[in-house]
Amino acid sequence: MIRRLVTLARSGLQALDEPTVRAVVRQAVRDIRTAPPPPPADPLADPAIAAARRLVDGLAANSHTIGLIKHTVECARPKVHPRI
């Protein structure tokens, strides 16, 4: 529905014909009435959530090492003072 509205808006039409408006409204009503699928009972059963959780766990486990690398790189950079 959003694509249809964007297409209609970009077309530059000043007045839309009634069948087009009715079609867009019908699609909007259909989209609203269609319930999204229920979430899985076990959040880890959802592959996207499980993958994101593994990524976050990996970042958390390595945050200290990442901080040490950032500190080492920052200390190795030559200090440049801005002109005042």
PyMOL Python script that loads the backbone (N, CA, C, O; Angstrom):
from pymol import cmd

cmd.read_pdbstr("""\
ATOM      1  N   MET A   1       0.818  -1.176   0.000  1.00  0.00           N
ATOM      2  CA  MET A   1       0.000   0.000   0.000  1.00  0.00           C
ATOM      3  C   MET A   1       0.867   1.247   0.000  1.00  0.00           C
ATOM      4  O   MET A   1       0.578   2.199  -0.724  1.00  0.00           O
ATOM      5  N   ILE A   2       1.911   1.256   0.788  1.00  0.00           N
ATOM      6  CA  ILE A   2       2.780   2.426   0.859  1.00  0.00           C
ATOM      7  C   ILE A   2       3.377   2.701  -0.521  1.00  0.00           C
ATOM      8  O   ILE A   2       3.456   3.851  -0.952  1.00  0.00           O
ATOM      9  N   ARG A   3       3.792   1.645  -1.203  1.00  0.00           N
ATOM     10  CA  ARG A   3       4.363   1.844  -2.540  1.00  0.00           C
ATOM     11  C   ARG A   3       3.362   2.476  -3.476  1.00  0.00           C
ATOM     12  O   ARG A   3       3.716   3.340  -4.278  1.00  0.00           O
ATOM     13  N   ARG A   4       2.101   2.051  -3.382  1.00  0.00           N
ATOM     14  CA  ARG A   4       1.079   2.626  -4.255  1.00  0.00           C
ATOM     15  C   ARG A   4       0.865   4.095  -3.944  1.00  0.00           C
ATOM     16  O   ARG A   4       0.726   4.914  -4.852  1.00  0.00           O
ATOM     17  N   LEU A   5       0.838   4.432  -2.653  1.00  0.00           N
ATOM     18  CA  LEU A   5       0.667   5.838  -2.277  1.00  0.00           C
ATOM     19  C   LEU A   5       1.851   6.685  -2.729  1.00  0.00           C
ATOM     20  O   LEU A   5       1.672   7.799  -3.219  1.00  0.00           O
ATOM     21  N   VAL A   6       3.064   6.152  -2.563  1.00  0.00           N
ATOM     22  CA  VAL A   6       4.256   6.883  -2.992  1.00  0.00           C
ATOM     23  C   VAL A   6       4.236   7.076  -4.497  1.00  0.00           C
ATOM     24  O   VAL A   6       4.555   8.156  -4.994  1.00  0.00           O
ATOM     25  N   THR A   7       3.860   6.027  -5.228  1.00  0.00           N
ATOM     26  CA  THR A   7       3.777   6.129  -6.685  1.00  0.00           C
ATOM     27  C   THR A   7       2.752   7.173  -7.088  1.00  0.00           C
ATOM     28  O   THR A   7       2.997   7.972  -7.992  1.00  0.00           O
ATOM     29  N   LEU A   8       1.606   7.168  -6.423  1.00  0.00           N
ATOM     30  CA  LEU A   8       0.583   8.160  -6.735  1.00  0.00           C
ATOM     31  C   LEU A   8       1.067   9.571  -6.400  1.00  0.00           C
ATOM     32  O   LEU A   8       0.814  10.510  -7.156  1.00  0.00           O
ATOM     33  N   ALA A   9       1.758   9.722  -5.280  1.00  0.00           N
ATOM     34  CA  ALA A   9       2.235  11.045  -4.886  1.00  0.00           C
ATOM     35  C   ALA A   9       3.290  11.565  -5.848  1.00  0.00           C
ATOM     36  O   ALA A   9       3.318  12.756  -6.158  1.00  0.00           O
ATOM     37  N   ARG A  10       4.160  10.676  -6.323  1.00  0.00           N
ATOM     38  CA  ARG A  10       5.228  11.089  -7.243  1.00  0.00           C
ATOM     39  C   ARG A  10       4.723  11.336  -8.655  1.00  0.00           C
ATOM     40  O   ARG A  10       5.388  12.001  -9.449  1.00  0.00           O
ATOM     41  N   SER A  11       3.559  10.809  -8.964  1.00  0.00           N
ATOM     42  CA  SER A  11       3.056  10.958 -10.331  1.00  0.00           C
ATOM     43  C   SER A  11       2.663  12.400 -10.630  1.00  0.00           C
ATOM     44  O   SER A  11       2.524  12.779 -11.793  1.00  0.00           O
ATOM     45  N   GLY A  12       2.484  13.205  -9.585  1.00  0.00           N
ATOM     46  CA  GLY A  12       2.169  14.602  -9.787  1.00  0.00           C
ATOM     47  C   GLY A  12       0.717  14.859 -10.145  1.00  0.00           C
ATOM     48  O   GLY A  12       0.373  15.964 -10.564  1.00  0.00           O
ATOM     49  N   LEU A  13      -0.136  13.866  -9.990  1.00  0.00           N
ATOM     50  CA  LEU A  13      -1.545  14.059 -10.303  1.00  0.00           C
ATOM     51  C   LEU A  13      -2.184  14.970  -9.263  1.00  0.00           C
ATOM     52  O   LEU A  13      -1.981  14.792  -8.062  1.00  0.00           O
ATOM     53  N   GLN A  14      -2.942  15.930  -9.723  1.00  0.00           N
ATOM     54  CA  GLN A  14      -3.615  16.840  -8.800  1.00  0.00           C
ATOM     55  C   GLN A  14      -4.895  16.213  -8.270  1.00  0.00           C
ATOM     56  O   GLN A  14      -5.189  16.311  -7.078  1.00  0.00           O
ATOM     57  N   ALA A  15      -5.647  15.579  -9.135  1.00  0.00           N
ATOM     58  CA  ALA A  15      -6.912  14.967  -8.725  1.00  0.00           C
ATOM     59  C   ALA A  15      -6.865  13.492  -9.104  1.00  0.00           C
ATOM     60  O   ALA A  15      -6.604  13.143 -10.255  1.00  0.00           O
ATOM     61  N   LEU A  16      -7.119  12.639  -8.132  1.00  0.00           N
ATOM     62  CA  LEU A  16      -7.111  11.203  -8.389  1.00  0.00           C
ATOM     63  C   LEU A  16      -8.525  10.749  -8.724  1.00  0.00           C
ATOM     64  O   LEU A  16      -9.508  11.233  -8.164  1.00  0.00           O
ATOM     65  N   ASP A  17      -8.592   9.811  -9.652  1.00  0.00           N
ATOM     66  CA  ASP A  17      -9.923   9.315 -10.011  1.00  0.00           C
ATOM     67  C   ASP A  17     -10.460   8.430  -8.890  1.00  0.00           C
ATOM     68  O   ASP A  17      -9.691   7.865  -8.112  1.00  0.00           O
ATOM     69  N   GLU A  18     -11.759   8.316  -8.816  1.00  0.00           N
ATOM     70  CA  GLU A  18     -12.423   7.602  -7.723  1.00  0.00           C
ATOM     71  C   GLU A  18     -12.012   6.137  -7.637  1.00  0.00           C
ATOM     72  O   GLU A  18     -11.775   5.654  -6.530  1.00  0.00           O
ATOM     73  N   PRO A  19     -11.913   5.395  -8.758  1.00  0.00           N
ATOM     74  CA  PRO A  19     -11.498   3.987  -8.634  1.00  0.00           C
ATOM     75  C   PRO A  19     -10.108   3.823  -8.015  1.00  0.00           C
ATOM     76  O   PRO A  19      -9.869   2.877  -7.265  1.00  0.00           O
ATOM     77  N   THR A  20      -9.206   4.731  -8.326  1.00  0.00           N
ATOM     78  CA  THR A  20      -7.857   4.641  -7.751  1.00  0.00           C
ATOM     79  C   THR A  20      -7.903   4.874  -6.246  1.00  0.00           C
ATOM     80  O   THR A  20      -7.276   4.140  -5.483  1.00  0.00           O
ATOM     81  N   VAL A  21      -8.639   5.886  -5.821  1.00  0.00           N
ATOM     82  CA  VAL A  21      -8.763   6.174  -4.397  1.00  0.00           C
ATOM     83  C   VAL A  21      -9.417   5.003  -3.681  1.00  0.00           C
ATOM     84  O   VAL A  21      -8.976   4.611  -2.601  1.00  0.00           O
ATOM     85  N   ARG A  22     -10.471   4.439  -4.278  1.00  0.00           N
ATOM     86  CA  ARG A  22     -11.140   3.291  -3.657  1.00  0.00           C
ATOM     87  C   ARG A  22     -10.184   2.102  -3.530  1.00  0.00           C
ATOM     88  O   ARG A  22     -10.184   1.410  -2.512  1.00  0.00           O
ATOM     89  N   ALA A  23      -9.375   1.867  -4.556  1.00  0.00           N
ATOM     90  CA  ALA A  23      -8.425   0.746  -4.514  1.00  0.00           C
ATOM     91  C   ALA A  23      -7.410   0.929  -3.392  1.00  0.00           C
ATOM     92  O   ALA A  23      -7.088  -0.023  -2.681  1.00  0.00           O
ATOM     93  N   VAL A  24      -6.906   2.155  -3.231  1.00  0.00           N
ATOM     94  CA  VAL A  24      -5.928   2.422  -2.178  1.00  0.00           C
ATOM     95  C   VAL A  24      -6.572   2.258  -0.805  1.00  0.00           C
ATOM     96  O   VAL A  24      -5.962   1.684   0.097  1.00  0.00           O
ATOM     97  N   VAL A  25      -7.789   2.751  -0.637  1.00  0.00           N
ATOM     98  CA  VAL A  25      -8.488   2.628   0.646  1.00  0.00           C
ATOM     99  C   VAL A  25      -8.784   1.164   0.957  1.00  0.00           C
ATOM    100  O   VAL A  25      -8.612   0.725   2.095  1.00  0.00           O
ATOM    101  N   ARG A  26      -9.231   0.399  -0.053  1.00  0.00           N
ATOM    102  CA  ARG A  26      -9.495  -1.033   0.163  1.00  0.00           C
ATOM    103  C   ARG A  26      -8.232  -1.755   0.606  1.00  0.00           C
ATOM    104  O   ARG A  26      -8.269  -2.585   1.514  1.00  0.00           O
ATOM    105  N   GLN A  27      -7.107  -1.434  -0.043  1.00  0.00           N
ATOM    106  CA  GLN A  27      -5.846  -2.079   0.329  1.00  0.00           C
ATOM    107  C   GLN A  27      -5.455  -1.693   1.757  1.00  0.00           C
ATOM    108  O   GLN A  27      -4.961  -2.531   2.510  1.00  0.00           O
ATOM    109  N   ALA A  28      -5.671  -0.440   2.131  1.00  0.00           N
ATOM    110  CA  ALA A  28      -5.345  -0.001   3.488  1.00  0.00           C
ATOM    111  C   ALA A  28      -6.187  -0.743   4.515  1.00  0.00           C
ATOM    112  O   ALA A  28      -5.674  -1.178   5.546  1.00  0.00           O
ATOM    113  N   VAL A  29      -7.467  -0.887   4.239  1.00  0.00           N
ATOM    114  CA  VAL A  29      -8.358  -1.609   5.158  1.00  0.00           C
ATOM    115  C   VAL A  29      -7.929  -3.068   5.257  1.00  0.00           C
ATOM    116  O   VAL A  29      -7.912  -3.638   6.348  1.00  0.00           O
ATOM    117  N   ARG A  30      -7.586  -3.667   4.136  1.00  0.00           N
ATOM    118  CA  ARG A  30      -7.137  -5.068   4.124  1.00  0.00           C
ATOM    119  C   ARG A  30      -5.857  -5.219   4.954  1.00  0.00           C
ATOM    120  O   ARG A  30      -5.716  -6.172   5.719  1.00  0.00           O
ATOM    121  N   ASP A  31      -4.921  -4.263   4.795  1.00  0.00           N
ATOM    122  CA  ASP A  31      -3.666  -4.327   5.550  1.00  0.00           C
ATOM    123  C   ASP A  31      -3.911  -4.195   7.052  1.00  0.00           C
ATOM    124  O   ASP A  31      -3.254  -4.860   7.853  1.00  0.00           O
ATOM    125  N   ILE A  32      -4.859  -3.332   7.430  1.00  0.00           N
ATOM    126  CA  ILE A  32      -5.153  -3.141   8.843  1.00  0.00           C
ATOM    127  C   ILE A  32      -5.838  -4.366   9.430  1.00  0.00           C
ATOM    128  O   ILE A  32      -5.549  -4.757  10.561  1.00  0.00           O
ATOM    129  N   ARG A  33      -6.735  -4.968   8.679  1.00  0.00           N
ATOM    130  CA  ARG A  33      -7.483  -6.119   9.200  1.00  0.00           C
ATOM    131  C   ARG A  33      -6.648  -7.387   9.260  1.00  0.00           C
ATOM    132  O   ARG A  33      -6.959  -8.285  10.042  1.00  0.00           O
ATOM    133  N   THR A  34      -5.615  -7.482   8.469  1.00  0.00           N
ATOM    134  CA  THR A  34      -4.774  -8.672   8.458  1.00  0.00           C
ATOM    135  C   THR A  34      -3.860  -8.634   9.676  1.00  0.00           C
ATOM    136  O   THR A  34      -2.978  -7.781   9.776  1.00  0.00           O
ATOM    137  N   ALA A  35      -4.074  -9.546  10.581  1.00  0.00           N
ATOM    138  CA  ALA A  35      -3.283  -9.586  11.811  1.00  0.00           C
ATOM    139  C   ALA A  35      -1.897 -10.148  11.510  1.00  0.00           C
ATOM    140  O   ALA A  35      -1.763 -11.081  10.719  1.00  0.00           O
ATOM    141  N   PRO A  36      -0.873  -9.586  12.135  1.00  0.00           N
ATOM    142  CA  PRO A  36       0.463 -10.154  11.941  1.00  0.00           C
ATOM    143  C   PRO A  36       0.542 -11.530  12.585  1.00  0.00           C
ATOM    144  O   PRO A  36      -0.224 -11.825  13.502  1.00  0.00           O
ATOM    145  N   PRO A  37       1.448 -12.369  12.124  1.00  0.00           N
ATOM    146  CA  PRO A  37       1.574 -13.691  12.733  1.00  0.00           C
ATOM    147  C   PRO A  37       2.000 -13.558  14.194  1.00  0.00           C
ATOM    148  O   PRO A  37       2.748 -12.644  14.539  1.00  0.00           O
ATOM    149  N   PRO A  38       1.532 -14.458  15.049  1.00  0.00           N
ATOM    150  CA  PRO A  38       1.906 -14.369  16.470  1.00  0.00           C
ATOM    151  C   PRO A  38       3.398 -14.645  16.639  1.00  0.00           C
ATOM    152  O   PRO A  38       3.977 -15.418  15.876  1.00  0.00           O
ATOM    153  N   PRO A  39       4.016 -14.021  17.626  1.00  0.00           N
ATOM    154  CA  PRO A  39       5.436 -14.285  17.858  1.00  0.00           C
ATOM    155  C   PRO A  39       5.618 -15.708  18.374  1.00  0.00           C
ATOM    156  O   PRO A  39       4.706 -16.259  18.991  1.00  0.00           O
ATOM    157  N   PRO A  40       6.761 -16.302  18.136  1.00  0.00           N
ATOM    158  CA  PRO A  40       6.983 -17.659  18.638  1.00  0.00           C
ATOM    159  C   PRO A  40       6.964 -17.678  20.166  1.00  0.00           C
ATOM    160  O   PRO A  40       7.354 -16.704  20.811  1.00  0.00           O
ATOM    161  N   ALA A  41       6.513 -18.781  20.734  1.00  0.00           N
ATOM    162  CA  ALA A  41       6.441 -18.910  22.191  1.00  0.00           C
ATOM    163  C   ALA A  41       7.824 -18.792  22.807  1.00  0.00           C
ATOM    164  O   ALA A  41       7.989 -18.178  23.861  1.00  0.00           O
ATOM    165  N   ASP A  42       8.812 -19.377  22.157  1.00  0.00           N
ATOM    166  CA  ASP A  42      10.196 -19.295  22.622  1.00  0.00           C
ATOM    167  C   ASP A  42      10.926 -18.291  21.733  1.00  0.00           C
ATOM    168  O   ASP A  42      11.112 -18.557  20.545  1.00  0.00           O
ATOM    169  N   PRO A  43      11.345 -17.141  22.275  1.00  0.00           N
ATOM    170  CA  PRO A  43      11.990 -16.135  21.427  1.00  0.00           C
ATOM    171  C   PRO A  43      13.215 -16.663  20.694  1.00  0.00           C
ATOM    172  O   PRO A  43      13.513 -16.218  19.586  1.00  0.00           O
ATOM    173  N   LEU A  44      13.926 -17.605  21.299  1.00  0.00           N
ATOM    174  CA  LEU A  44      15.110 -18.140  20.627  1.00  0.00           C
ATOM    175  C   LEU A  44      14.753 -19.039  19.456  1.00  0.00           C
ATOM    176  O   LEU A  44      15.628 -19.400  18.668  1.00  0.00           O
ATOM    177  N   ALA A  45      13.471 -19.410  19.327  1.00  0.00           N
ATOM    178  CA  ALA A  45      13.055 -20.216  18.192  1.00  0.00           C
ATOM    179  C   ALA A  45      13.043 -19.387  16.913  1.00  0.00           C
ATOM    180  O   ALA A  45      13.121 -19.936  15.814  1.00  0.00           O
ATOM    181  N   ASP A  46      12.944 -18.070  17.053  1.00  0.00           N
ATOM    182  CA  ASP A  46      12.978 -17.186  15.892  1.00  0.00           C
ATOM    183  C   ASP A  46      14.437 -17.061  15.456  1.00  0.00           C
ATOM    184  O   ASP A  46      15.268 -16.598  16.238  1.00  0.00           O
ATOM    185  N   PRO A  47      14.770 -17.466  14.214  1.00  0.00           N
ATOM    186  CA  PRO A  47      16.171 -17.449  13.781  1.00  0.00           C
ATOM    187  C   PRO A  47      16.796 -16.053  13.796  1.00  0.00           C
ATOM    188  O   PRO A  47      17.981 -15.911  14.098  1.00  0.00           O
ATOM    189  N   ALA A  48      16.018 -15.031  13.475  1.00  0.00           N
ATOM    190  CA  ALA A  48      16.573 -13.668  13.462  1.00  0.00           C
ATOM    191  C   ALA A  48      16.946 -13.219  14.871  1.00  0.00           C
ATOM    192  O   ALA A  48      17.996 -12.612  15.077  1.00  0.00           O
ATOM    193  N   ILE A  49      16.088 -13.518  15.833  1.00  0.00           N
ATOM    194  CA  ILE A  49      16.378 -13.137  17.221  1.00  0.00           C
ATOM    195  C   ILE A  49      17.555 -13.941  17.751  1.00  0.00           C
ATOM    196  O   ILE A  49      18.404 -13.402  18.460  1.00  0.00           O
ATOM    197  N   ALA A  50      17.613 -15.219  17.414  1.00  0.00           N
ATOM    198  CA  ALA A  50      18.726 -16.058  17.874  1.00  0.00           C
ATOM    199  C   ALA A  50      20.050 -15.540  17.298  1.00  0.00           C
ATOM    200  O   ALA A  50      21.054 -15.494  18.009  1.00  0.00           O
ATOM    201  N   ALA A  51      20.059 -15.149  16.015  1.00  0.00           N
ATOM    202  CA  ALA A  51      21.283 -14.633  15.397  1.00  0.00           C
ATOM    203  C   ALA A  51      21.694 -13.306  16.037  1.00  0.00           C
ATOM    204  O   ALA A  51      22.877 -13.078  16.292  1.00  0.00           O
ATOM    205  N   ALA A  52      20.717 -12.432  16.296  1.00  0.00           N
ATOM    206  CA  ALA A  52      21.027 -11.150  16.928  1.00  0.00           C
ATOM    207  C   ALA A  52      21.556 -11.365  18.339  1.00  0.00           C
ATOM    208  O   ALA A  52      22.473 -10.672  18.779  1.00  0.00           O
ATOM    209  N   ARG A  53      20.977 -12.320  19.039  1.00  0.00           N
ATOM    210  CA  ARG A  53      21.437 -12.593  20.403  1.00  0.00           C
ATOM    211  C   ARG A  53      22.877 -13.107  20.405  1.00  0.00           C
ATOM    212  O   ARG A  53      23.673 -12.728  21.263  1.00  0.00           O
ATOM    213  N   ARG A  54      23.213 -13.983  19.430  1.00  0.00           N
ATOM    214  CA  ARG A  54      24.593 -14.474  19.333  1.00  0.00           C
ATOM    215  C   ARG A  54      25.553 -13.322  19.049  1.00  0.00           C
ATOM    216  O   ARG A  54      26.651 -13.273  19.604  1.00  0.00           O
ATOM    217  N   LEU A  55      25.137 -12.389  18.180  1.00  0.00           N
ATOM    218  CA  LEU A  55      25.968 -11.237  17.859  1.00  0.00           C
ATOM    219  C   LEU A  55      26.204 -10.371  19.093  1.00  0.00           C
ATOM    220  O   LEU A  55      27.338  -9.977  19.368  1.00  0.00           O
ATOM    221  N   VAL A  56      25.146 -10.076  19.832  1.00  0.00           N
ATOM    222  CA  VAL A  56      25.270  -9.256  21.043  1.00  0.00           C
ATOM    223  C   VAL A  56      26.113  -9.972  22.093  1.00  0.00           C
ATOM    224  O   VAL A  56      26.942  -9.343  22.750  1.00  0.00           O
ATOM    225  N   ASP A  57      25.915 -11.266  22.257  1.00  0.00           N
ATOM    226  CA  ASP A  57      26.714 -12.029  23.222  1.00  0.00           C
ATOM    227  C   ASP A  57      28.190 -12.001  22.843  1.00  0.00           C
ATOM    228  O   ASP A  57      29.061 -11.877  23.704  1.00  0.00           O
ATOM    229  N   GLY A  58      28.460 -12.120  21.534  1.00  0.00           N
ATOM    230  CA  GLY A  58      29.851 -12.069  21.066  1.00  0.00           C
ATOM    231  C   GLY A  58      30.485 -10.708  21.310  1.00  0.00           C
ATOM    232  O   GLY A  58      31.639 -10.619  21.730  1.00  0.00           O
ATOM    233  N   LEU A  59      29.731  -9.653  21.048  1.00  0.00           N
ATOM    234  CA  LEU A  59      30.255  -8.303  21.308  1.00  0.00           C
ATOM    235  C   LEU A  59      30.494  -8.083  22.799  1.00  0.00           C
ATOM    236  O   LEU A  59      31.503  -7.497  23.192  1.00  0.00           O
ATOM    237  N   ALA A  60      29.572  -8.550  23.616  1.00  0.00           N
ATOM    238  CA  ALA A  60      29.726  -8.387  25.062  1.00  0.00           C
ATOM    239  C   ALA A  60      30.940  -9.167  25.568  1.00  0.00           C
ATOM    240  O   ALA A  60      31.679  -8.686  26.427  1.00  0.00           O
ATOM    241  N   ALA A  61      31.139 -10.358  25.037  1.00  0.00           N
ATOM    242  CA  ALA A  61      32.263 -11.183  25.475  1.00  0.00           C
ATOM    243  C   ALA A  61      33.605 -10.574  25.064  1.00  0.00           C
ATOM    244  O   ALA A  61      34.618 -10.785  25.730  1.00  0.00           O
ATOM    245  N   ASN A  62      33.604  -9.822  23.968  1.00  0.00           N
ATOM    246  CA  ASN A  62      34.859  -9.274  23.454  1.00  0.00           C
ATOM    247  C   ASN A  62      34.995  -7.770  23.669  1.00  0.00           C
ATOM    248  O   ASN A  62      35.913  -7.157  23.124  1.00  0.00           O
ATOM    249  N   SER A  63      34.115  -7.167  24.441  1.00  0.00           N
ATOM    250  CA  SER A  63      34.155  -5.709  24.602  1.00  0.00           C
ATOM    251  C   SER A  63      35.450  -5.235  25.252  1.00  0.00           C
ATOM    252  O   SER A  63      35.971  -4.178  24.896  1.00  0.00           O
ATOM    253  N   HIS A  64      35.975  -6.009  26.203  1.00  0.00           N
ATOM    254  CA  HIS A  64      37.226  -5.617  26.849  1.00  0.00           C
ATOM    255  C   HIS A  64      38.370  -5.621  25.838  1.00  0.00           C
ATOM    256  O   HIS A  64      39.181  -4.695  25.808  1.00  0.00           O
ATOM    257  N   THR A  65      38.433  -6.650  25.022  1.00  0.00           N
ATOM    258  CA  THR A  65      39.478  -6.742  24.004  1.00  0.00           C
ATOM    259  C   THR A  65      39.337  -5.619  22.979  1.00  0.00           C
ATOM    260  O   THR A  65      40.333  -5.037  22.549  1.00  0.00           O
ATOM    261  N   ILE A  66      38.103  -5.318  22.592  1.00  0.00           N
ATOM    262  CA  ILE A  66      37.869  -4.225  21.647  1.00  0.00           C
ATOM    263  C   ILE A  66      38.334  -2.905  22.265  1.00  0.00           C
ATOM    264  O   ILE A  66      38.945  -2.087  21.577  1.00  0.00           O
ATOM    265  N   GLY A  67      38.056  -2.692  23.534  1.00  0.00           N
ATOM    266  CA  GLY A  67      38.509  -1.489  24.226  1.00  0.00           C
ATOM    267  C   GLY A  67      40.025  -1.393  24.275  1.00  0.00           C
ATOM    268  O   GLY A  67      40.582  -0.312  24.087  1.00  0.00           O
ATOM    269  N   LEU A  68      40.702  -2.517  24.527  1.00  0.00           N
ATOM    270  CA  LEU A  68      42.177  -2.516  24.551  1.00  0.00           C
ATOM    271  C   LEU A  68      42.745  -2.157  23.181  1.00  0.00           C
ATOM    272  O   LEU A  68      43.719  -1.409  23.085  1.00  0.00           O
ATOM    273  N   ILE A  69      42.140  -2.687  22.129  1.00  0.00           N
ATOM    274  CA  ILE A  69      42.613  -2.382  20.769  1.00  0.00           C
ATOM    275  C   ILE A  69      42.421  -0.893  20.482  1.00  0.00           C
ATOM    276  O   ILE A  69      43.315  -0.240  19.945  1.00  0.00           O
ATOM    277  N   LYS A  70      41.258  -0.363  20.840  1.00  0.00           N
ATOM    278  CA  LYS A  70      41.008   1.062  20.614  1.00  0.00           C
ATOM    279  C   LYS A  70      41.997   1.914  21.400  1.00  0.00           C
ATOM    280  O   LYS A  70      42.502   2.915  20.891  1.00  0.00           O
ATOM    281  N   HIS A  71      42.274   1.517  22.643  1.00  0.00           N
ATOM    282  CA  HIS A  71      43.219   2.265  23.472  1.00  0.00           C
ATOM    283  C   HIS A  71      44.613   2.221  22.861  1.00  0.00           C
ATOM    284  O   HIS A  71      45.298   3.244  22.818  1.00  0.00           O
ATOM    285  N   THR A  72      45.045   1.056  22.388  1.00  0.00           N
ATOM    286  CA  THR A  72      46.362   0.904  21.787  1.00  0.00           C
ATOM    287  C   THR A  72      46.481   1.769  20.534  1.00  0.00           C
ATOM    288  O   THR A  72      47.498   2.433  20.331  1.00  0.00           O
ATOM    289  N   VAL A  73      45.450   1.761  19.700  1.00  0.00           N
ATOM    290  CA  VAL A  73      45.474   2.568  18.477  1.00  0.00           C
ATOM    291  C   VAL A  73      45.511   4.048  18.823  1.00  0.00           C
ATOM    292  O   VAL A  73      46.247   4.810  18.196  1.00  0.00           O
ATOM    293  N   GLU A  74      44.734   4.461  19.801  1.00  0.00           N
ATOM    294  CA  GLU A  74      44.685   5.872  20.198  1.00  0.00           C
ATOM    295  C   GLU A  74      46.026   6.321  20.765  1.00  0.00           C
ATOM    296  O   GLU A  74      46.477   7.430  20.477  1.00  0.00           O
ATOM    297  N   CYS A  75      46.666   5.480  21.561  1.00  0.00           N
ATOM    298  CA  CYS A  75      47.957   5.838  22.143  1.00  0.00           C
ATOM    299  C   CYS A  75      49.057   5.879  21.084  1.00  0.00           C
ATOM    300  O   CYS A  75      50.033   6.612  21.243  1.00  0.00           O
ATOM    301  N   ALA A  76      48.916   5.111  20.017  1.00  0.00           N
ATOM    302  CA  ALA A  76      49.939   5.057  18.978  1.00  0.00           C
ATOM    303  C   ALA A  76      49.825   6.232  18.011  1.00  0.00           C
ATOM    304  O   ALA A  76      50.782   6.537  17.300  1.00  0.00           O
ATOM    305  N   ARG A  77      48.668   6.897  17.975  1.00  0.00           N
ATOM    306  CA  ARG A  77      48.486   8.034  17.066  1.00  0.00           C
ATOM    307  C   ARG A  77      49.303   9.219  17.550  1.00  0.00           C
ATOM    308  O   ARG A  77      49.369   9.484  18.750  1.00  0.00           O
ATOM    309  N   PRO A  78      49.932   9.941  16.612  1.00  0.00           N
ATOM    310  CA  PRO A  78      50.639  11.154  17.036  1.00  0.00           C
ATOM    311  C   PRO A  78      49.640  12.206  17.498  1.00  0.00           C
ATOM    312  O   PRO A  78      48.561  12.355  16.924  1.00  0.00           O
ATOM    313  N   LYS A  79      50.012  12.915  18.520  1.00  0.00           N
ATOM    314  CA  LYS A  79      49.122  13.939  19.070  1.00  0.00           C
ATOM    315  C   LYS A  79      49.235  15.202  18.224  1.00  0.00           C
ATOM    316  O   LYS A  79      50.331  15.726  18.030  1.00  0.00           O
ATOM    317  N   VAL A  80      48.129  15.680  17.733  1.00  0.00           N
ATOM    318  CA  VAL A  80      48.066  16.909  16.960  1.00  0.00           C
ATOM    319  C   VAL A  80      47.181  17.881  17.729  1.00  0.00           C
ATOM    320  O   VAL A  80      46.016  17.597  18.005  1.00  0.00           O
ATOM    321  N   HIS A  81      47.752  19.028  18.069  1.00  0.00           N
ATOM    322  CA  HIS A  81      46.991  20.023  18.810  1.00  0.00           C
ATOM    323  C   HIS A  81      46.365  21.008  17.834  1.00  0.00           C
ATOM    324  O   HIS A  81      47.045  21.498  16.932  1.00  0.00           O
ATOM    325  N   PRO A  82      45.087  21.305  17.997  1.00  0.00           N
ATOM    326  CA  PRO A  82      44.466  22.266  17.083  1.00  0.00           C
ATOM    327  C   PRO A  82      45.013  23.681  17.338  1.00  0.00           C
ATOM    328  O   PRO A  82      45.392  24.033  18.455  1.00  0.00           O
ATOM    329  N   ARG A  83      45.037  24.459  16.275  1.00  0.00           N
ATOM    330  CA  ARG A  83      45.489  25.845  16.427  1.00  0.00           C
ATOM    331  C   ARG A  83      44.412  26.653  17.125  1.00  0.00           C
ATOM    332  O   ARG A  83      43.220  26.497  16.857  1.00  0.00           O
ATOM    333  N   ILE A  84      44.838  27.490  17.996  1.00  0.00           N
ATOM    334  CA  ILE A  84      43.876  28.303  18.737  1.00  0.00           C
ATOM    335  C   ILE A  84      43.909  29.724  18.233  1.00  0.00           C
ATOM    336  O   ILE A  84      43.168  30.572  18.730  1.00  0.00           O
TER     337      ILE A  84
END
""", "prot")
cmd.dss("prot")
cmd.show_as("cartoon", "prot")
cmd.util.cbc("prot")
cmd.orient("prot")
